Each structure stands twice: as C-alpha cells, then as structure tokens.
Amino acid sequence: MQLLTIAGNVGNVKEVREAGGEKVLNFSIAVDNGKDKSGEKREPLWVDCALWGKRAESLAPYIAKGSKLAVSGRPTVRAHEG
C-alpha cells in the first residue's frame, strides 16, 4: 500500500463541488524545500490535494489559504498541461 504524508502551507482553495454524485474539495499545499548550500531559498513543491465525501464537507470551513496543514493519503500521479 502506498501512503504519502505531507505538511506545508495551504495555497489555493476551491469551493466544495459535486463530482460524480460525491462532494469534493480541491486545494493545494506548498511544501518548503529549505535552502541550498549558498543560503538561497529553494522553490516550494506544490502538491494538489482533494478531499472527497463527508470529509470534504466537514473540513472545508477549516481549510484556508495560508494556514498550516498536514495531510496523509494515497498518491496518484497525472500529467500536468499548461
């Protein structure tokens, strides 16, 4: 079983919407990559996340841009265009 746990700052937060008969909340998390050897700050890693069903409805009021958040779940990979 694959399990991914990340922690960072919430970026973009969408509204709870309906998809395939279920509620879904999409948001992104910026994971800090620290600094390189010269002391320059590295670009953060952006991770797109989705909450489904009752979790999406119940947690949506607590997920806001800029707040710190840790999530754990099954990762999926897809190509990004644009």
N, C-alpha and C positions, 0 to 999 in steps of 0.2 A: 504494500500500500504506500502511496506517495502522500506526504504531508508537508506543507510549506507553512512556515510561521514567519511573518514579517512585522516590523514595527517602524513607525515613522509618523509624519505629519499628513493629515488629510488635505488633499488638493481640491479637485473639482468634485462636487456632489450634485447628482441629478435627483429629480423627484421620483418618488415611488410610482412605478408604472405597471401596466398589465402586459404580460408576455406569455402567450400560450396558456392562458387561463390562470396563471400564477402572478403574484406580485413580485416585482424585482426592483432593487435599488442598486444603481451603479455609482461608483466613486473611485477616486484614485488616491494612492498613498505614495509620498516621496520618501524614499529610504536614503538617509545620509551616508555618503561614501567616505567621509573623513577628508583628510588632506594627503597630498603626495609628499615625497621626500623634501621638496623645496618649500613646503609650507602652504602651497596653493590649494584652495578648496576644490575638491572634485565635484563634478556634476552629480546630482542625486539620481538614483534609479527610480523611475516611475513605474508603479505596478497598478494595473486596472483591476478592480475588485467588484464582485457582485454578490449581493445577499438576496436570497430567494424566500418566498413564502411568508410565514408568520414572522421570521427573523427580520425580514425587510421592513414590515410594517411596524414592529415593536421597537427596532433600533434606529429607525430613520430620524426621529426627533433628537437623538443624542449624537449623531454624526454631523459635524460642522466643519467647514473649511478652516484649516489652521490648527485644529485640535490634534492631540497625540492619540494614536490608536495602534493596537496590535491585533492582527488577525491571523487565523490559522485555518487551513483548509486544503482541499485537493487542487493542485495547479493544473491549468490547461494552457496550451500554447497554440497561438494562431498568428498568421502573418498580418502585419500592420501595413496598410497602404496609406500614403499621404504624408 
